[in-house]
Amino acid sequence: MALIVQKYGGTSVGSVERIRAVAEQIVLAKQEGNQLVVVLSAMGESTDVLIKLAAEIDAEPNGREMDMLVSTGEQVSVALLTMALQQKGCKAISMTGWQAGIATDEKHQDARISHIRTDRIHEWLDKGYVVVVAGYQGLSESGQITTLGRGGSDTSAVALAARLRAELCEIHTDVTGVYTADPRLVPEAQKLEQIPYEHMLELAEMGAAVLHPRSVKEAIRFQVPLVVRSSFSSEEGTRVGGSAVEKAPISFWGIAHQEEMAVLSIKGKSVEEAGNLLAEQFDTMEVESDSVDFKSNTLQYSLPVEELKSVTAILQDEGDRLGVEAWECEKDLTKVTIVRAEDGPVIEVMRKLARIPYPIRWLKPVNKSLACLTPAPMSKAVMQSIHSMLGMNAGHGAISARS
């Protein structure tokens, strides 16, 4: 008897019909003799609806009350799925994150899991029940409801799989696995049979939405075997785990993208000091050594547009003291990152990218990857061009990495 943790995202449980379909999959897995813990996200766009409701009351609502509000979305989905399972004659019980023993730190809206008390889950598993757990949420040591940030249900699932010592953690989503690019934007993208943890982490950190970066870090920490697969088909998914495949038959693992990005350029005599201050405040801002032009005393960042307001507020408050003379922002950009399987020179790749007939901004090496920004309206065409130019299109036969 195997213990399996399954996670279903918002699109997978976005309607009553889809909830019933998920219930059917769970029943089949249960009939194969498995013990099952199922982690759910909120239905469809329900979390966004709750956030919009809050904004109508208060443009900057209290973090504690936001967690109280948005955590209800997952409670709806777990209750409905449990009812669907019970209707099919399957013993099941729903639990909130705190009922499942998920304890977090005190940080509202972006909490970290500190530990999980699994005895209550084991008690119901031993009775033959499917345990359906609300993802994305937990309880702090002071008894406050907390949420784990967007994508937190992935982290809930992997963390539960780790503490329960599950044989497998399945991430069910709206695509059939991990691809060399988003197949909705690059139709020629190929599905990977397997991808090492470290390359999956880099893709996730650079914008690949199939797994949240924090969940991959949790999987690496506890060596949790992962499979990413579709909620809507029985097709084999992508295995995530292990180290980099020795002598990998490919040079690139894939392309990730991040929308709604900006480039911030800061000019002044003390740009390094200004950069250090901003980096301390905003860990998502990226400052590469070759992003500093000492001749013109200019420093460039790429960062999410949503952070510009806070960043420019710091520059306004501290700019004079730091010798900042001016700054400017370019918005409506998409960041495209090429994740490479191998170390080594990237000059030839950069030369190829320079020949793409679309505007490319801020082309920089980042770890093993290459990152660039392009105007958002052209991002789809840029991704398709890069994918083709680097030989990753379907039919090349050199993408699947086998252990």
VOGU-234457 format. One record per residue (C-alpha): residue in three letters; residue number from 1; x negated, y, z. Coordinates in pm, whole numbers, plus 50000, padded with zeros to 5 digits. Layout:
BEGIN
+------+------+-------+-------+-------+
! dodo ! kedo !     x !     y !     z !
+------+------+-------+-------+-------+
!  ala !  NUM !     X !     Y !     Z !
...
+------+------+-------+-------+-------+
***
This chain:
BEGIN
+------+------+-------+-------+-------+
! dodo ! kedo !     x !     y !     z !
+------+------+-------+-------+-------+
!  met !    1 ! 50000 ! 50000 ! 50000 !
!  ala !    2 ! 49850 ! 50331 ! 49887 !
!  leu !    3 ! 49911 ! 50667 ! 50050 !
!  ile !    4 ! 49959 ! 50930 ! 49778 !
!  val !    5 ! 50013 ! 51303 ! 49812 !
!  gln !    6 ! 50205 ! 51458 ! 49523 !
!  lys !    7 ! 50244 ! 51831 ! 49463 !
!  tyr !    8 ! 50510 ! 51981 ! 49235 !
!  gly !    9 ! 50492 ! 52345 ! 49130 !
!  gly !   10 ! 50769 ! 52599 ! 49088 !
!  thr !   11 ! 50846 ! 52516 ! 48725 !
!  ser !   12 ! 50872 ! 52147 ! 48816 !
!  val !   13 ! 51153 ! 52220 ! 49062 !
!  gly !   14 ! 51295 ! 52527 ! 48889 !
!  ser !   15 ! 51651 ! 52394 ! 48855 !
!  val !   16 ! 51881 ! 52128 ! 48996 !
!  glu !   17 ! 51824 ! 51916 ! 48686 !
!  arg !   18 ! 51446 ! 51932 ! 48729 !
!  ile !   19 ! 51473 ! 51854 ! 49100 !
!  arg !   20 ! 51671 ! 51542 ! 49013 !
!  ala !   21 ! 51407 ! 51444 ! 48756 !
!  val !   22 ! 51130 ! 51487 ! 49014 !
!  ala !   23 ! 51331 ! 51277 ! 49258 !
!  glu !   24 ! 51349 ! 51000 ! 48999 !
!  gln !   25 ! 50969 ! 51004 ! 48959 !
!  ile !   26 ! 50923 ! 50986 ! 49334 !
!  val !   27 ! 51165 ! 50695 ! 49365 !
!  leu !   28 ! 50971 ! 50502 ! 49098 !
!  ala !   29 ! 50641 ! 50568 ! 49278 !
!  lys !   30 ! 50798 ! 50457 ! 49606 !
!  gln !   31 ! 50928 ! 50137 ! 49446 !
!  glu !   32 ! 50569 ! 50052 ! 49348 !
!  gly !   33 ! 50494 ! 50015 ! 49720 !
!  asn !   34 ! 50331 ! 50353 ! 49785 !
!  gln !   35 ! 50362 ! 50577 ! 50087 !
!  leu !   36 ! 50439 ! 50928 ! 49964 !
!  val !   37 ! 50394 ! 51277 ! 50096 !
!  val !   38 ! 50539 ! 51533 ! 49854 !
!  val !   39 ! 50443 ! 51902 ! 49868 !
!  leu !   40 ! 50660 ! 52157 ! 49692 !
!  ser !   41 ! 50641 ! 52517 ! 49579 !
!  ala !   42 ! 50944 ! 52745 ! 49575 !
!  met !   43 ! 51190 ! 52705 ! 49288 !
!  gly !   44 ! 51092 ! 52884 ! 48967 !
!  glu !   45 ! 51057 ! 53260 ! 49016 !
!  ser !   46 ! 51228 ! 53269 ! 49355 !
!  thr !   47 ! 50919 ! 53401 ! 49538 !
!  asp !   48 ! 50897 ! 53693 ! 49293 !
!  val !   49 ! 51266 ! 53766 ! 49354 !
!  leu !   50 ! 51206 ! 53780 ! 49729 !
!  ile !   51 ! 50907 ! 54011 ! 49683 !
!  lys !   52 ! 51115 ! 54246 ! 49467 !
!  leu !   53 ! 51387 ! 54250 ! 49731 !
!  ala !   54 ! 51133 ! 54349 ! 49993 !
!  ala !   55 ! 51000 ! 54627 ! 49770 !
!  glu !   56 ! 51349 ! 54773 ! 49748 !
!  ile !   57 ! 51344 ! 54809 ! 50127 !
!  asp !   58 ! 50981 ! 54913 ! 50177 !
!  ala !   59 ! 50709 ! 54981 ! 49919 !
!  glu !   60 ! 50448 ! 54854 ! 50167 !
!  pro !   61 ! 50628 ! 54601 ! 50387 !
!  asn !   62 ! 50484 ! 54455 ! 50706 !
!  gly !   63 ! 50276 ! 54141 ! 50642 !
!  arg !   64 ! 50436 ! 53938 ! 50919 !
!  glu !   65 ! 50787 ! 54007 ! 50788 !
!  met !   66 ! 50679 ! 53929 ! 50432 !
!  asp !   67 ! 50560 ! 53587 ! 50547 !
!  met !   68 ! 50889 ! 53536 ! 50727 !
!  leu !   69 ! 51069 ! 53624 ! 50403 !
!  val !   70 ! 50874 ! 53443 ! 50132 !
!  ser !   71 ! 50827 ! 53123 ! 50332 !
!  thr !   72 ! 51200 ! 53059 ! 50290 !
!  gly !   73 ! 51155 ! 52980 ! 49921 !
!  glu !   74 ! 50973 ! 52652 ! 49987 !
!  gln !   75 ! 51225 ! 52556 ! 50254 !
!  val !   76 ! 51501 ! 52572 ! 49992 !
!  ser !   77 ! 51315 ! 52347 ! 49748 !
!  val !   78 ! 51216 ! 52080 ! 50004 !
!  ala !   79 ! 51570 ! 52059 ! 50139 !
!  leu !   80 ! 51721 ! 52021 ! 49791 !
!  leu !   81 ! 51468 ! 51758 ! 49680 !
!  thr !   82 ! 51523 ! 51561 ! 50000 !
!  met !   83 ! 51899 ! 51564 ! 49936 !
!  ala !   84 ! 51836 ! 51439 ! 49581 !
!  leu !   85 ! 51618 ! 51155 ! 49712 !
!  gln !   86 ! 51874 ! 51060 ! 49974 !
!  gln !   87 ! 52145 ! 51054 ! 49708 !
!  lys !   88 ! 51936 ! 50798 ! 49519 !
!  gly !   89 ! 51918 ! 50578 ! 49827 !
!  cys !   90 ! 51559 ! 50675 ! 49912 !
!  lys !   91 ! 51483 ! 50748 ! 50277 !
!  ala !   92 ! 51334 ! 51098 ! 50292 !
!  ile !   93 ! 51289 ! 51386 ! 50533 !
!  ser !   94 ! 51194 ! 51748 ! 50468 !
!  met !   95 ! 50951 ! 51948 ! 50680 !
!  thr !   96 ! 50836 ! 52306 ! 50693 !
!  gly !   97 ! 50462 ! 52360 ! 50698 !
!  trp !   98 ! 50461 ! 52403 ! 51075 !
!  gln !   99 ! 50678 ! 52095 ! 51132 !
!  ala !  100 ! 50418 ! 51905 ! 50928 !
!  gly !  101 ! 50149 ! 52027 ! 51167 !
!  ile !  102 ! 49972 ! 52278 ! 50940 !
!  ala !  103 ! 49792 ! 52531 ! 51162 !
!  thr !  104 ! 49631 ! 52846 ! 51023 !
!  asp !  105 ! 49442 ! 53155 ! 51128 !
!  glu !  106 ! 49627 ! 53479 ! 51200 !
!  lys !  107 ! 49589 ! 53646 ! 50859 !
!  his !  108 ! 49931 ! 53713 ! 50711 !
!  gln !  109 ! 49991 ! 53657 ! 50338 !
!  asp !  110 ! 49645 ! 53506 ! 50286 !
!  ala !  111 ! 49593 ! 53266 ! 50577 !
!  arg !  112 ! 49338 ! 52984 ! 50593 !
!  ile !  113 ! 49422 ! 52637 ! 50721 !
!  ser !  114 ! 49234 ! 52570 ! 51045 !
!  his !  115 ! 49355 ! 52216 ! 51113 !
!  ile !  116 ! 49648 ! 51980 ! 51056 !
!  arg !  117 ! 49814 ! 51757 ! 51316 !
!  thr !  118 ! 49926 ! 51459 ! 51109 !
!  asp !  119 ! 50092 ! 51244 ! 51377 !
!  arg !  120 ! 50446 ! 51353 ! 51291 !
!  ile !  121 ! 50395 ! 51278 ! 50920 !
!  his !  122 ! 50249 ! 50935 ! 51000 !
!  glu !  123 ! 50545 ! 50862 ! 51227 !
!  trp !  124 ! 50791 ! 50908 ! 50941 !
!  leu !  125 ! 50570 ! 50731 ! 50685 !
!  asp !  126 ! 50555 ! 50430 ! 50915 !
!  lys !  127 ! 50935 ! 50425 ! 50914 !
!  gly !  128 ! 50936 ! 50401 ! 50535 !
!  tyr !  129 ! 51033 ! 50761 ! 50463 !
!  val !  130 ! 50911 ! 50991 ! 50187 !
!  val !  131 ! 50792 ! 51306 ! 50366 !
!  val !  132 ! 50868 ! 51624 ! 50172 !
!  val !  133 ! 50658 ! 51919 ! 50295 !
!  ala !  134 ! 50696 ! 52289 ! 50218 !
!  gly !  135 ! 50372 ! 52409 ! 50065 !
!  tyr !  136 ! 50214 ! 52752 ! 50095 !
!  gln !  137 ! 50288 ! 52794 ! 50466 !
!  gly !  138 ! 50176 ! 52715 ! 50817 !
!  leu !  139 ! 50185 ! 52838 ! 51175 !
!  ser !  140 ! 49915 ! 53043 ! 51346 !
!  glu !  141 ! 49782 ! 52965 ! 51692 !
!  ser !  142 ! 49993 ! 53250 ! 51832 !
!  gly !  143 ! 50308 ! 53095 ! 51682 !
!  gln !  144 ! 50347 ! 53323 ! 51377 !
!  ile !  145 ! 50466 ! 53196 ! 51039 !
!  thr !  146 ! 50189 ! 53251 ! 50783 !
!  thr !  147 ! 50149 ! 53197 ! 50411 !
!  leu !  148 ! 49836 ! 53091 ! 50224 !
!  gly !  149 ! 49845 ! 53334 ! 49933 !
!  arg !  150 ! 49968 ! 53273 ! 49580 !
!  gly !  151 ! 49885 ! 52921 ! 49465 !
!  gly !  152 ! 49875 ! 52811 ! 49826 !
!  ser !  153 ! 50084 ! 52498 ! 49766 !
!  asp !  154 ! 49786 ! 52344 ! 49583 !
!  thr !  155 ! 49579 ! 52404 ! 49896 !
!  ser !  156 ! 49851 ! 52259 ! 50119 !
!  ala !  157 ! 49858 ! 51940 ! 49913 !
!  val !  158 ! 49481 ! 51887 ! 49902 !
!  ala !  159 ! 49442 ! 51971 ! 50270 !
!  leu !  160 ! 49713 ! 51720 ! 50363 !
!  ala !  161 ! 49556 ! 51455 ! 50138 !
!  ala !  162 ! 49221 ! 51512 ! 50310 !
!  arg !  163 ! 49354 ! 51488 ! 50666 !
!  leu !  164 ! 49582 ! 51194 ! 50587 !
!  arg !  165 ! 49295 ! 51020 ! 50408 !
!  ala !  166 ! 49515 ! 50965 ! 50106 !
!  glu !  167 ! 49393 ! 50747 ! 49824 !
!  leu !  168 ! 49499 ! 51008 ! 49571 !
!  cys !  169 ! 49630 ! 51364 ! 49541 !
!  glu !  170 ! 49839 ! 51425 ! 49229 !
!  ile !  171 ! 49898 ! 51784 ! 49117 !
!  his !  172 ! 50209 ! 51783 ! 48897 !
!  thr !  173 ! 50243 ! 52089 ! 48677 !
!  asp !  174 ! 50386 ! 52204 ! 48342 !
!  val !  175 ! 50085 ! 52089 ! 48138 !
!  thr !  176 ! 49956 ! 51735 ! 48094 !
!  gly !  177 ! 49612 ! 51796 ! 48244 !
!  val !  178 ! 49311 ! 52025 ! 48237 !
!  tyr !  179 ! 49240 ! 52158 ! 47889 !
!  thr !  180 ! 48944 ! 52328 ! 47725 !
!  ala !  181 ! 49166 ! 52639 ! 47712 !
!  asp !  182 ! 49526 ! 52724 ! 47788 !
!  pro !  183 ! 49708 ! 52514 ! 47523 !
!  arg !  184 ! 49989 ! 52770 ! 47514 !
!  leu !  185 ! 49740 ! 53025 ! 47380 !
!  val !  186 ! 49495 ! 52796 ! 47199 !
!  pro !  187 ! 49691 ! 52517 ! 47026 !
!  glu !  188 ! 49366 ! 52337 ! 46931 !
!  ala !  189 ! 49262 ! 52297 ! 47296 !
!  gln !  190 ! 49172 ! 51944 ! 47402 !
!  lys !  191 ! 49268 ! 51772 ! 47723 !
!  leu !  192 ! 48978 ! 51652 ! 47938 !
!  glu !  193 ! 48993 ! 51297 ! 48070 !
!  gln !  194 ! 48767 ! 51393 ! 48361 !
!  ile !  195 ! 48600 ! 51706 ! 48492 !
!  pro !  196 ! 48352 ! 51737 ! 48782 !
!  tyr !  197 ! 48453 ! 51932 ! 49091 !
!  glu !  198 ! 48204 ! 52213 ! 49037 !
!  his !  199 ! 48315 ! 52283 ! 48680 !
!  met !  200 ! 48682 ! 52270 ! 48777 !
!  leu !  201 ! 48604 ! 52520 ! 49053 !
!  glu !  202 ! 48437 ! 52756 ! 48808 !
!  leu !  203 ! 48727 ! 52734 ! 48564 !
!  ala !  204 ! 48974 ! 52796 ! 48847 !
!  glu !  205 ! 48779 ! 53093 ! 48981 !
!  met !  206 ! 48764 ! 53242 ! 48633 !
!  gly !  207 ! 49140 ! 53226 ! 48582 !
!  ala !  208 ! 49242 ! 52873 ! 48476 !
!  ala !  209 ! 49581 ! 52852 ! 48646 !
!  val !  210 ! 49610 ! 52474 ! 48662 !
!  leu !  211 ! 49451 ! 52457 ! 49010 !
!  his !  212 ! 49397 ! 52723 ! 49273 !
!  pro !  213 ! 49025 ! 52775 ! 49357 !
!  arg !  214 ! 49080 ! 52728 ! 49729 !
!  ser !  215 ! 49234 ! 52385 ! 49668 !
!  val !  216 ! 48931 ! 52277 ! 49463 !
!  lys !  217 ! 48698 ! 52392 ! 49742 !
!  glu !  218 ! 48903 ! 52185 ! 49986 !
!  ala !  219 ! 48876 ! 51884 ! 49754 !
!  ile !  220 ! 48498 ! 51926 ! 49733 !
!  arg !  221 ! 48467 ! 51960 ! 50110 !
!  phe !  222 ! 48658 ! 51638 ! 50181 !
!  gln !  223 ! 48587 ! 51457 ! 49850 !
!  val !  224 ! 48957 ! 51423 ! 49775 !
!  pro !  225 ! 49028 ! 51239 ! 49448 !
!  leu !  226 ! 49252 ! 51459 ! 49233 !
!  val !  227 ! 49460 ! 51404 ! 48922 !
!  val !  228 ! 49627 ! 51689 ! 48734 !
!  arg !  229 ! 49924 ! 51567 ! 48532 !
!  ser !  230 ! 50259 ! 51675 ! 48389 !
!  ser !  231 ! 50583 ! 51673 ! 48586 !
!  phe !  232 ! 50772 ! 51611 ! 48264 !
!  ser !  233 ! 50596 ! 51311 ! 48106 !
!  ser !  234 ! 50419 ! 50989 ! 48199 !
!  glu !  235 ! 50107 ! 51083 ! 47999 !
!  glu !  236 ! 49775 ! 51025 ! 48174 !
!  gly !  237 ! 49637 ! 51339 ! 48333 !
!  thr !  238 ! 49287 ! 51469 ! 48405 !
!  arg !  239 ! 49077 ! 51324 ! 48686 !
!  val !  240 ! 48899 ! 51588 ! 48891 !
!  gly !  241 ! 48602 ! 51479 ! 49100 !
!  gly !  242 ! 48248 ! 51359 ! 49115 !
!  ser !  243 ! 47935 ! 51541 ! 49011 !
!  ala !  244 ! 47846 ! 51669 ! 48668 !
!  val !  245 ! 47837 ! 51386 ! 48416 !
!  glu !  246 ! 47478 ! 51303 ! 48337 !
!  lys !  247 ! 47387 ! 51386 ! 47978 !
!  ala !  248 ! 47735 ! 51522 ! 47915 !
!  pro !  249 ! 47829 ! 51491 ! 47546 !
!  ile !  250 ! 47945 ! 51854 ! 47538 !
!  ser !  251 ! 47785 ! 52192 ! 47598 !
!  phe !  252 ! 48106 ! 52359 ! 47723 !
!  trp !  253 ! 48379 ! 52254 ! 47964 !
!  gly !  254 ! 48630 ! 52515 ! 47864 !
!  ile !  255 ! 48755 ! 52871 ! 47843 !
!  ala !  256 ! 48942 ! 53048 ! 48121 !
!  his !  257 ! 49109 ! 53385 ! 48113 !
!  gln !  258 ! 49232 ! 53649 ! 48358 !
!  glu !  259 ! 49492 ! 53901 ! 48254 !
!  glu !  260 ! 49543 ! 54256 ! 48382 !
!  met !  261 ! 49175 ! 54326 ! 48431 !
!  ala !  262 ! 48981 ! 54653 ! 48423 !
!  val !  263 ! 48626 ! 54778 ! 48391 !
!  leu !  264 ! 48518 ! 55040 ! 48643 !
!  ser !  265 ! 48209 ! 55247 ! 48556 !
!  ile !  266 ! 48040 ! 55445 ! 48836 !
!  lys !  267 ! 47773 ! 55704 ! 48762 !
!  gly !  268 ! 47546 ! 55864 ! 49019 !
!  lys !  269 ! 47205 ! 55866 ! 49185 !
!  ser !  270 ! 47293 ! 55602 ! 49445 !
!  val !  271 ! 47498 ! 55356 ! 49244 !
!  glu !  272 ! 47338 ! 55057 ! 49414 !
!  glu !  273 ! 47444 ! 55179 ! 49758 !
!  ala !  274 ! 47794 ! 55247 ! 49630 !
!  gly !  275 ! 47803 ! 54901 ! 49476 !
!  asn !  276 ! 47700 ! 54737 ! 49802 !
!  leu !  277 ! 47976 ! 54919 ! 49990 !
!  leu !  278 ! 48243 ! 54818 ! 49739 !
!  ala !  279 ! 48123 ! 54458 ! 49727 !
!  glu !  280 ! 48163 ! 54437 ! 50105 !
!  gln !  281 ! 48522 ! 54554 ! 50078 !
!  phe !  282 ! 48636 ! 54359 ! 49773 !
!  asp !  283 ! 48507 ! 54005 ! 49731 !
!  thr !  284 ! 48676 ! 53963 ! 49390 !
!  met !  285 ! 48470 ! 54240 ! 49236 !
!  glu !  286 ! 48179 ! 54115 ! 49032 !
!  val !  287 ! 47847 ! 54297 ! 49019 !
!  glu !  288 ! 47583 ! 54132 ! 48808 !
!  ser !  289 ! 47223 ! 54253 ! 48818 !
!  asp !  290 ! 47233 ! 54345 ! 48449 !
!  ser !  291 ! 47548 ! 54549 ! 48499 !
!  val !  292 ! 47333 ! 54833 ! 48632 !
!  asp !  293 ! 47188 ! 55077 ! 48381 !
!  phe !  294 ! 46917 ! 55257 ! 48579 !
!  lys !  295 ! 46837 ! 55496 ! 48292 !
!  ser !  296 ! 47187 ! 55642 ! 48304 !
!  asn !  297 ! 47244 ! 55556 ! 48671 !
!  thr !  298 ! 47561 ! 55367 ! 48581 !
!  leu !  299 ! 47713 ! 55063 ! 48752 !
!  gln !  300 ! 47994 ! 54856 ! 48599 !
!  tyr !  301 ! 48244 ! 54623 ! 48763 !
!  ser !  302 ! 48513 ! 54398 ! 48628 !
!  leu !  303 ! 48807 ! 54372 ! 48866 !
!  pro !  304 ! 49182 ! 54310 ! 48873 !
!  val !  305 ! 49386 ! 54620 ! 48791 !
!  glu !  306 ! 49579 ! 54577 ! 49117 !
!  glu !  307 ! 49261 ! 54656 ! 49312 !
!  leu !  308 ! 49181 ! 54982 ! 49134 !
!  lys !  309 ! 49391 ! 55195 ! 49369 !
!  ser !  310 ! 49206 ! 55072 ! 49677 !
!  val !  311 ! 48865 ! 55092 ! 49510 !
!  thr !  312 ! 48909 ! 55445 ! 49384 !
!  ala !  313 ! 49033 ! 55548 ! 49731 !
!  ile !  314 ! 48698 ! 55438 ! 49873 !
!  leu !  315 ! 48513 ! 55629 ! 49603 !
!  gln !  316 ! 48712 ! 55941 ! 49683 !
!  asp !  317 ! 48639 ! 55908 ! 50056 !
!  glu !  318 ! 48275 ! 55798 ! 50035 !
!  gly !  319 ! 48166 ! 55910 ! 49688 !
!  asp !  320 ! 47999 ! 56236 ! 49786 !
!  arg !  321 ! 47802 ! 56071 ! 50066 !
!  leu !  322 ! 47684 ! 55797 ! 49830 !
!  gly !  323 ! 47586 ! 56036 ! 49553 !
!  val !  324 ! 47856 ! 55921 ! 49314 !
!  glu !  325 ! 47895 ! 56182 ! 49043 !
!  ala !  326 ! 48183 ! 56036 ! 48842 !
!  trp !  327 ! 48373 ! 55721 ! 48765 !
!  glu !  328 ! 48609 ! 55605 ! 48493 !
!  cys !  329 ! 48834 ! 55305 ! 48436 !
!  glu !  330 ! 48934 ! 55112 ! 48128 !
!  lys !  331 ! 49252 ! 54911 ! 48178 !
!  asp !  332 ! 49471 ! 54671 ! 47979 !
!  leu !  333 ! 49188 ! 54421 ! 47938 !
!  thr !  334 ! 49172 ! 54043 ! 47954 !
!  lys !  335 ! 48865 ! 53867 ! 48087 !
!  val !  336 ! 48760 ! 53557 ! 47893 !
!  thr !  337 ! 48503 ! 53325 ! 48053 !
!  ile !  338 ! 48319 ! 53036 ! 47888 !
!  val !  339 ! 48229 ! 52767 ! 48141 !
!  arg !  340 ! 47920 ! 52575 ! 48030 !
!  ala !  341 ! 47825 ! 52219 ! 48121 !
!  glu !  342 ! 47453 ! 52280 ! 48094 !
!  asp !  343 ! 47194 ! 52525 ! 48220 !
!  gly !  344 ! 46960 ! 52693 ! 47979 !
!  pro !  345 ! 46934 ! 52990 ! 47743 !
!  val !  346 ! 47256 ! 53155 ! 47635 !
!  ile !  347 ! 47112 ! 53389 ! 47373 !
!  glu !  348 ! 47244 ! 53190 ! 47077 !
!  val !  349 ! 47594 ! 53177 ! 47226 !
!  met !  350 ! 47585 ! 53551 ! 47289 !
!  arg !  351 ! 47480 ! 53608 ! 46930 !
!  lys !  352 ! 47776 ! 53404 ! 46809 !
!  leu !  353 ! 48013 ! 53596 ! 47032 !
!  ala !  354 ! 47876 ! 53924 ! 46899 !
!  arg !  355 ! 47988 ! 53819 ! 46550 !
!  ile !  356 ! 48353 ! 53771 ! 46648 !
!  pro !  357 ! 48561 ! 54026 ! 46451 !
!  tyr !  358 ! 48727 ! 54164 ! 46763 !
!  pro !  359 ! 48609 ! 54419 ! 47022 !
!  ile !  360 ! 48413 ! 54255 ! 47305 !
!  arg !  361 ! 48327 ! 54449 ! 47619 !
!  trp !  362 ! 48101 ! 54366 ! 47912 !
!  leu !  363 ! 47945 ! 54040 ! 47785 !
!  lys !  364 ! 47755 ! 53902 ! 48087 !
!  pro !  365 ! 47613 ! 53571 ! 48212 !
!  val !  366 ! 47786 ! 53470 ! 48539 !
!  asn !  367 ! 47634 ! 53161 ! 48704 !
!  lys !  368 ! 47656 ! 52894 ! 48432 !
!  ser !  369 ! 47923 ! 53088 ! 48251 !
!  leu !  370 ! 47952 ! 53375 ! 48006 !
!  ala !  371 ! 48214 ! 53641 ! 48071 !
!  cys !  372 ! 48349 ! 53911 ! 47845 !
!  leu !  373 ! 48644 ! 54148 ! 47837 !
!  thr !  374 ! 48862 ! 54227 ! 47541 !
!  pro !  375 ! 49171 ! 54444 ! 47487 !
!  ala !  376 ! 49473 ! 54249 ! 47611 !
!  pro !  377 ! 49665 ! 54254 ! 47280 !
!  met !  378 ! 49371 ! 54080 ! 47110 !
!  ser !  379 ! 49293 ! 53826 ! 47383 !
!  lys !  380 ! 49479 ! 53535 ! 47223 !
!  ala !  381 ! 49295 ! 53579 ! 46894 !
!  val !  382 ! 48962 ! 53619 ! 47077 !
!  met !  383 ! 49014 ! 53297 ! 47273 !
!  gln !  384 ! 49105 ! 53105 ! 46959 !
!  ser !  385 ! 48798 ! 53240 ! 46779 !
!  ile !  386 ! 48562 ! 53152 ! 47065 !
!  his !  387 ! 48713 ! 52805 ! 47101 !
!  ser !  388 ! 48663 ! 52734 ! 46732 !
!  met !  389 ! 48318 ! 52894 ! 46708 !
!  leu !  390 ! 48184 ! 52683 ! 46995 !
!  gly !  391 ! 48312 ! 52357 ! 46845 !
!  met !  392 ! 48579 ! 52286 ! 47103 !
!  asn !  393 ! 48876 ! 52249 ! 46868 !
!  ala !  394 ! 49063 ! 51922 ! 46850 !
!  gly !  395 ! 48913 ! 51677 ! 46605 !
!  his !  396 ! 48551 ! 51742 ! 46698 !
!  gly !  397 ! 48552 ! 51435 ! 46923 !
!  ala !  398 ! 48298 ! 51570 ! 47167 !
!  ile !  399 ! 48506 ! 51705 ! 47451 !
!  ser !  400 ! 48610 ! 51416 ! 47675 !
!  ala !  401 ! 48362 ! 51348 ! 47952 !
!  arg !  402 ! 48366 ! 50992 ! 48079 !
!  ser !  403 ! 48214 ! 50867 ! 48401 !
+------+------+-------+-------+-------+
***
